[in-house]
Amino acid sequence: MNERNIYKKARAIGFSVHKGKVHLLDKGYPIFSDEVGYTVTDNSLNVNVWGSYNGLLDHLWSLEDVEEFLKSEYSKRELIF
């Protein structure tokens, strides 16, 4: 599924998908990367579901990870993805 459709599917059930650079932690310090990743935010709680250590920078999920997460959320709600 393409990025645009993922964004739409996420919004339809109350989530936001954010694209950014991957930042990993090593001994508590960020290691910056040129790799692109994603985070997912639960809009009802305004918190990241996963994909971030500190809620700001990390974008640790791939687009495929986001798609799998959304499929599971649609399934929980008995909706068709």
C-alpha positions as CSV (number, residue, x, y, z in Angstrom):
1,M,0.0,0.0,0.0
2,N,1.4,3.4,-0.8
3,E,2.1,6.1,1.8
4,R,-0.8,8.3,1.0
5,N,-3.3,5.5,1.5
6,I,-1.6,4.5,4.7
7,Y,-2.1,8.1,6.0
8,K,-5.8,8.1,5.0
9,K,-6.4,4.7,6.6
10,A,-4.7,5.9,9.8
11,R,-6.8,9.1,10.0
12,A,-10.0,7.2,9.4
13,I,-9.6,5.3,12.8
14,G,-8.0,8.1,14.9
15,F,-4.3,7.8,14.2
16,S,-1.7,10.0,12.5
17,V,1.4,8.8,10.7
18,H,4.5,10.9,10.7
19,K,7.5,10.5,8.4
20,G,11.0,11.6,9.4
21,K,14.6,10.5,9.8
22,V,15.5,7.5,11.9
23,H,17.3,8.4,15.2
24,L,18.6,5.5,17.3
25,L,19.8,5.7,20.9
26,D,23.2,4.4,21.8
27,K,24.1,4.8,25.5
28,G,21.4,7.4,25.8
29,Y,22.6,9.5,23.0
30,P,20.9,9.8,19.5
31,I,22.7,8.4,16.5
32,F,21.4,10.2,13.4
33,S,20.7,8.4,10.2
34,D,19.7,9.3,6.6
35,E,17.2,6.5,6.7
36,V,13.5,7.4,6.5
37,G,11.1,6.0,9.1
38,Y,7.7,6.5,10.6
39,T,5.9,7.0,13.9
40,V,2.2,6.5,14.6
41,T,0.3,8.8,17.0
42,D,-3.0,7.9,18.7
43,N,-4.9,11.2,18.2
44,S,-7.3,10.6,21.0
45,L,-4.5,10.4,23.6
46,N,-1.9,12.5,21.6
47,V,0.8,9.9,22.3
48,N,3.0,7.9,20.0
49,V,1.9,4.2,19.8
50,W,5.4,3.1,19.1
51,G,8.3,4.1,16.9
52,S,9.8,6.7,19.1
53,Y,11.9,6.7,22.3
54,N,11.1,10.2,23.3
55,G,8.1,11.3,21.3
56,L,10.0,13.6,19.0
57,L,12.6,12.3,16.6
58,D,13.0,8.6,16.2
59,H,10.7,7.3,13.5
60,L,11.6,3.7,14.0
61,W,8.9,1.9,12.0
62,S,9.1,1.1,8.3
63,L,6.0,1.8,6.1
64,E,5.3,-2.0,6.2
65,D,5.4,-1.9,10.0
66,V,2.8,0.9,10.0
67,E,0.6,-1.0,7.6
68,E,0.7,-4.2,9.8
69,F,-0.1,-2.1,12.9
70,L,-3.1,-0.5,11.1
71,K,-4.4,-3.8,9.9
72,S,-4.4,-5.1,13.4
73,E,-6.3,-2.0,14.6
74,Y,-8.8,-2.3,11.9
75,S,-9.3,-6.0,12.8
76,K,-9.8,-5.1,16.5
77,R,-12.6,-2.7,15.4
78,E,-14.0,-5.4,13.0
79,L,-13.5,-3.1,10.1
80,I,-12.2,-4.0,6.6
81,F,-8.7,-2.7,5.8
